Amino acid sequence: MRRIYFLVPDVSTTKRIVDELLLARIDDRHIHVIAKSGTPMEDLPEANLFQKSDFIPAVERGLALGGSVGILAGLVAITLPASAPMLAGGVLLMATLSGAGIGAWAGGMIGVSVGNTRIKQFEDAIEAGQLLLLADVPKSRVEEIEERVKQHIPQVEIEGTEPTIPAFP
């Protein structure tokens, strides 16, 4: 999946783009709209915490860092003379899993409080009243979707495509 960013001037144009995406068989759970606080969203699919924050990337970083620290702690623990060779594998596994779990939890807590770094570049436009529409589309359909939207709604600005989208947001 790839995420396409559309910067849209108003709510009515955003509705037209959402309709165009739905006609192109993009499920509404893959369409997210971010607007200035207080903007009447009507029936537009509003972005949630996963799209507005750096939660997912922070969890991924925390998982990797915590798992690495856990492996190191497990290796240190099994080299101590008191540990029996039979328990070494269990100690290493538990230390790795514990480190990964704690790292993912801590990363998620930090990520939830940090705004999405990709969306930061659009903050001025959003505060000026424009809307940011995010569409998660299959990699093979990115060009088709961009052309379809541009053909029917030429005033919309396509602001780029994000390389990959995590499978679970």
C-alpha positions as CSV (number, residue, x, y, z in Angstrom):
1,M,0.0,0.0,0.0
2,R,1.1,3.6,-0.7
3,R,-0.3,6.7,0.8
4,I,-1.2,9.6,-1.6
5,Y,-1.4,13.1,-0.1
6,F,-3.9,15.6,-1.7
7,L,-4.0,19.2,-0.5
8,V,-7.6,20.4,-1.2
9,P,-8.9,23.9,-1.0
10,D,-12.4,23.3,0.6
11,V,-14.8,20.8,2.0
12,S,-16.9,20.5,-1.2
13,T,-13.9,19.6,-3.4
14,T,-12.8,17.1,-0.7
15,K,-16.2,15.5,-0.9
16,R,-15.8,15.2,-4.7
17,I,-12.4,13.6,-4.3
18,V,-13.7,11.1,-1.7
19,D,-16.6,10.2,-4.1
20,E,-14.1,9.8,-6.9
21,L,-12.0,7.5,-4.7
22,L,-15.0,5.5,-3.7
23,L,-16.0,5.1,-7.4
24,A,-12.4,3.8,-8.0
25,R,-13.2,1.1,-5.4
26,I,-10.9,2.6,-2.7
27,D,-12.6,1.5,0.6
28,D,-13.6,4.4,2.9
29,R,-11.4,3.0,5.7
30,H,-8.4,3.8,3.5
31,I,-9.4,7.5,3.1
32,H,-8.5,10.0,5.8
33,V,-9.1,13.8,6.0
34,I,-7.3,16.2,8.2
35,A,-8.7,19.7,8.7
36,K,-8.2,22.7,10.9
37,S,-9.9,22.3,14.3
38,G,-13.5,23.5,14.0
39,T,-13.9,22.8,10.3
40,P,-17.3,21.2,9.7
41,M,-16.3,17.7,8.4
42,E,-19.9,16.7,7.6
43,D,-19.7,13.0,6.4
44,L,-16.0,13.1,5.5
45,P,-13.8,10.3,6.9
46,E,-11.8,12.1,9.6
47,A,-8.2,10.9,10.2
48,N,-7.6,9.2,13.6
49,L,-4.7,8.9,16.0
50,F,-2.8,6.6,13.7
51,Q,-2.7,9.1,10.8
52,K,-2.3,12.2,13.0
53,S,0.6,11.0,15.1
54,D,3.9,9.2,14.8
55,F,2.5,6.2,16.8
56,I,3.3,3.4,14.3
57,P,6.9,4.5,13.5
58,A,7.6,5.1,17.2
59,V,6.4,1.6,18.1
60,E,8.6,0.1,15.4
61,R,11.6,2.0,16.6
62,G,10.9,1.1,20.2
63,L,10.4,-2.6,19.3
64,A,13.8,-2.7,17.5
65,L,15.7,-0.8,20.2
66,G,14.1,-2.7,23.1
67,G,14.6,-6.0,21.4
68,S,18.3,-5.2,20.9
69,V,18.8,-4.1,24.5
70,G,16.9,-7.3,25.6
71,I,19.2,-9.5,23.6
72,L,22.3,-7.8,25.1
73,A,20.9,-8.1,28.6
74,G,20.1,-11.8,28.0
75,L,23.6,-12.5,26.7
76,V,25.1,-10.8,29.7
77,A,22.7,-12.8,32.0
78,I,23.6,-16.2,30.5
79,T,27.4,-15.5,30.8
80,L,27.1,-15.2,34.5
81,P,28.4,-18.3,36.3
82,A,25.2,-18.9,38.2
83,S,23.1,-19.6,35.1
84,A,22.7,-23.2,34.1
85,P,23.2,-24.0,30.3
86,M,19.7,-25.5,30.1
87,L,18.1,-22.3,31.2
88,A,20.2,-20.0,29.0
89,G,17.9,-20.2,26.0
90,G,14.9,-19.3,28.1
91,V,16.7,-16.4,29.8
92,L,17.8,-15.0,26.4
93,L,14.3,-15.4,24.9
94,M,12.6,-13.8,27.9
95,A,15.0,-10.9,28.0
96,T,14.6,-10.3,24.3
97,L,10.8,-10.4,24.4
98,S,10.7,-8.3,27.6
99,G,13.0,-5.7,26.1
100,A,11.0,-5.6,22.8
101,G,7.7,-5.3,24.7
102,I,8.9,-2.5,26.9
103,G,10.5,-0.7,24.0
104,A,7.3,-0.9,21.9
105,W,5.2,0.3,24.8
106,A,7.6,3.2,25.5
107,G,7.9,4.1,21.8
108,G,4.1,4.1,21.4
109,M,3.7,6.4,24.4
110,I,6.1,8.8,23.0
111,G,4.8,8.5,19.4
112,V,1.2,9.2,20.4
113,S,2.3,12.6,21.8
114,V,4.3,13.6,18.7
115,G,2.5,14.9,15.6
116,N,3.0,13.0,12.3
117,T,6.3,14.3,10.9
118,R,5.0,13.8,7.3
119,I,2.0,16.0,8.0
120,K,4.0,18.8,9.6
121,Q,4.9,20.2,6.2
122,F,1.1,20.8,5.6
123,E,0.3,22.5,8.9
124,D,0.4,26.0,7.5
125,A,-2.0,25.1,4.7
126,I,-4.3,23.3,7.1
127,E,-4.4,26.3,9.4
128,A,-5.1,28.5,6.4
129,G,-8.3,26.4,5.8
130,Q,-7.2,23.8,3.3
131,L,-7.8,20.1,3.9
132,L,-5.3,17.3,3.6
133,L,-6.7,14.1,2.2
134,L,-4.8,10.9,2.7
135,A,-5.6,7.9,0.5
136,D,-4.1,4.5,1.0
137,V,-4.1,2.7,-2.3
138,P,-2.4,-0.4,-3.7
139,K,1.0,0.3,-5.1
140,S,0.0,-0.8,-8.6
141,R,-2.9,1.8,-8.7
142,V,-1.1,4.9,-7.5
143,E,-0.7,6.5,-11.0
144,E,-4.3,5.5,-12.0
145,I,-5.8,7.1,-8.9
146,E,-3.7,10.3,-9.3
147,E,-4.7,10.6,-12.9
148,R,-8.4,9.9,-12.2
149,V,-8.5,12.6,-9.5
150,K,-6.6,15.2,-11.6
151,Q,-8.8,14.5,-14.6
152,H,-12.1,15.1,-12.7
153,I,-10.8,17.7,-10.2
154,P,-7.9,19.7,-11.8
155,Q,-7.6,22.3,-9.0
156,V,-6.5,19.7,-6.4
157,E,-2.8,19.6,-5.6
158,I,-1.2,16.1,-5.3
159,E,1.5,16.5,-2.8
160,G,3.3,13.2,-3.2
161,T,3.2,9.6,-2.3
162,E,4.6,7.9,0.9
163,P,6.7,4.8,0.0
164,T,5.0,2.3,2.3
165,I,2.1,2.1,4.7
166,P,2.1,-0.3,7.7
167,A,-0.5,-3.0,7.2
168,F,-2.3,-2.5,10.5
169,P,-3.3,1.2,10.9
